[in-house]
Structure formats: structure tokens, C-alpha cells
Amino acid sequence: MSKVMPYFYFVFGLVILFDGIVQFLENKELYKLLFSWNTTDKYFYLSIKIIFSLFFFLIGYKRLKVKS
């Protein structure tokens, strides 16, 4: 299982990034970030999603590097 975990992190980061871009392209009045945090600024929403996805990419990269 430890051999597959870094790839789960990469896939999860991609899902977060893809969802953020899809939601960014839709014009909404309210964007839900996490749990009960909301924002009306779509650029702030996209930046938070990018930060979350980069976090998971970095964790996956570190685990992949340790595995090698």
C-alpha cells in the first residue's frame, strides 16, 4: 500500500485542481471553500484551490522520493 500512496496524493491533488478550475469557470454568487467557509471572490477561490492541490502534490512528491 505504501507504494501506491504517493499516486493517491497526486490524483487527489489533480481532482482538487480540476474541480477548482471547473467551478472558477462558472459564474456563481458564492463559492464554497472548505466546510462552512465561503467566498464571493472567484480569484480567491481559485488561489485557495491551487494552494490545496500544490500541498497534496508536494506530499505525494516527498513520499515518492522517500520510497525511491
Summary of the structure (lengths in Angstrom):
residues: 68
radius of gyration: 14.0
end to end distance: 14.6
largest distance: 45.7
contacts: 168
relative contact order: 0.23
helix: 69%
strand: 10%
